[in-house]
C-alpha cells in the first residue's frame, strides 16, 4: 500500500520482486477503477509532506483502509465478481452474551458464553483487527453495555483507528453515557426499536423498554454522536415500515435500519416469526418507496440481510420510469456507473467483506450463520479469513445450488446464505426467502410447523 501511495505522489518505483510487481499491478488497476466509479482519486490531497509523514497520517483512515483491503483482496483472491477484500471491511463482534431483555426471536440465545473473553483478550483482539486493516467494528451482544469494561474496549479500538459502532437496546444509555460514547469516538449508535407503538414494542421486548430506547436515541443525538439510528427487526408479526420512519423522524435520529428476522442460532425454533417470501417482497418494496419519500429526513434507510433489494429496485424501476431508488446500503444508485459498482460489491458480504465474532471468540461468516471457522483465542483472525475452506466456498458463486446459481441476479444479490443454512443446513443451497424460491419456502415451513 505504501508503495502505491509513493508512486501516486510521483516517486518512481522499481521492484525486483515478482510478487510485489503482481500486487502493484492489481492495485494500479483498482486505483483507476476507483477513480472511474467515484470520480475521486483515492489519495487526493493538497499536502506536500514527506512520503513517510504522509503515509503515517493516512494509514489509519477508514477510507484508506477500505481501498487497501480492496487492493489486497484482488491480489490474494483474484478478481471474481463479486470481489472479496483482503480483510473484512466490517466485523460484528458480540462482546457479551448477557442481556437484560428477553426478546423471543433473538439469535444470541445460543449459549456461546456470557463474557467469554477477558478484557486482556479483547484488547489483544482489537490490536489484531487493526493490524489486519479491518475498517469497522460493530460492538454488539447481548447488550454490550453490560460489560463493565465496555468503554475500555471501545476506546482502545478508536485509538487504533477503527470505525466503531454499537448495537444496543438503549435501556442503559442516559445522558452521561451518551456523552462518554461521544468522547471516546463511537461513530454510530444503533438502538433497537421494534415498533413505534409502545405496547407493541414492549410486548416483544419487555415493560419499560420503549421509553428507555427512545430517550437513549434523544440523548445520543443531543450528545452529537455523528450517526444515531433505530434498528427494527421485521417479521411476520411486525411490518410497520412507515410507522417506524415517521416516529424516527420525530425523534430526530438520522438513520433507520430494517433488520430481517432469520430463524437461526438461539432463534432456530421461532420460524413462525419469519415472513414468507411474498410478504418480504412487499415489505422491501415499501422500504424502497420510502427511501424516496423520506430522502430529506435521514442520511440512510436500508434493509440488512435483504439481499434482494437490487432485483427489486431493477423491477420497480422497469415498471415506472420515474421511480429512482436512491440507495442500497452505501451505494448511491443515482451515480452514473452504480450498476458496475453493484456487480463488484455484490449483495451479501458474508465471508467476502464482512465477518462476525461471537462472545466466546468463535469466528463466523455472519452473526446469522453459526459455522465456526476458528476461535480468536487460538487462531489468527486474519489467517482464518484468508485460508478458511468454508469462506473459499462462499466466495465463489459458481458453488451456489439451485436457482441461486443460475439466477440473473446472482452477482448483485447472492441470496441469504444464513437463511439457506437455517432451513436446509447448507449455506450453498437456494435461498428460501426469495420470491423466486417461494415454493421451496412453503414446503420447508410445513416441515418446521
Order of alpha helices (4+ residues) and beta strands (2+ residues): alpha-alpha-alpha-alpha-beta-alpha-beta-alpha-beta-alpha-beta-alpha-alpha-beta-alpha-beta-alpha-beta-alpha-beta-beta-alpha-beta-beta-beta-alpha-alpha-alpha-alpha-alpha
